[in-house]
Amino acid sequence: MSAYVLRRAAGIVPVLLVLSLVIFLIIEAIPGDPAQVMLGQHATPEALERMRHSLGLDRPFWVRYALFAGRLLKGDLGRSILSGRPILAEIAEKAPATLELSIFALLLAGVLGTLAGFISAWRQNRLFDYLSMFSSLVGVSIPIYWLGFMLIILFSLKLGWLPTGGRLSAEISFHSPSGFLLLDSLLAGNWTAFSDAAKHLVMPAICLATVPMAIIARMTRSSMLEALNQDYIRTARAKGVRTLRLLCVHAFKNAAIPVVTVIGLQFGYLMGGAILTETVFSWPGVGRWLLDGILGRDFPVIAGGTLFVAFFFVLANLVVDLLYILLDPRIRY
């Protein structure tokens, strides 16, 4: 078991190196000059040349990539061109906000999506099944940014129930040591900050969870229906096994592997989808920081932010592989 985990974990390093090369190739194709962005449109050619030399942009692509890969293996992602701060420091500052939003959205999508798919399979071709699958189709089809604006208009501007954006109201003063506002405020017993942070989290989490929730619901329903048509289910019914035990123990346990796969993959997509959600709701996370880096042609930020998202995508796949062993011990090697 330990050897299997180590083999799977060791595979993350070459994957990230290949991804870093792909990211560098994409960045190379992005139009724009960071030196021009930093110095402005009226900078002289001599000043631009000096700035490019100081940033290392006048070196060949392979030289710049080799230097970046070397720093990456040492855990150094370089410095931001615009702010001058280390990329790892900025990621450490922004990551808790994105992780808090993504984890809460994944819990919401996983619980509600699995429950909806479970009940739909149990009540196949009934009213709940039709409504659930129709809602799933609508959820997959709605653009995130449009849904975000609609939620703001309804719950913030019209009803006034929830704040329009941000993580904490300006009038509330609370220092979060770890960056996870909900956890820190809960541990500190600051219920005012906890309540306010939760209100700020509701709409972004709903917006981000909509598409994964729909996908998880449809996958759960499909897997459950496939399991319910197996011979061992018919045998259990013939033996008089109760419906609840039949569904939860016999059917859902065997239908869980594809559901777990989808949930794990959706966490990676949530990290990427957070870019739009964080922009709409002014959420100070990695997604919004990465978008600012793209608009400012800040290549180290683009590379570091993309690798951060890719790392959690790969990590989610590793966790899913390990969960396979718990669900089915036969899948070990």
Helices and strands as residue ranges (DSSP letters): H 2-10, H 12-29, H 34-39, H 45-55, H 61-73, H 87-122, H 127-141, H 144-151, I 152-158, H 181-188, H 191-228, H 231-238, H 243-245, I 246-251, H 252-280, H 286-295, H 299-327
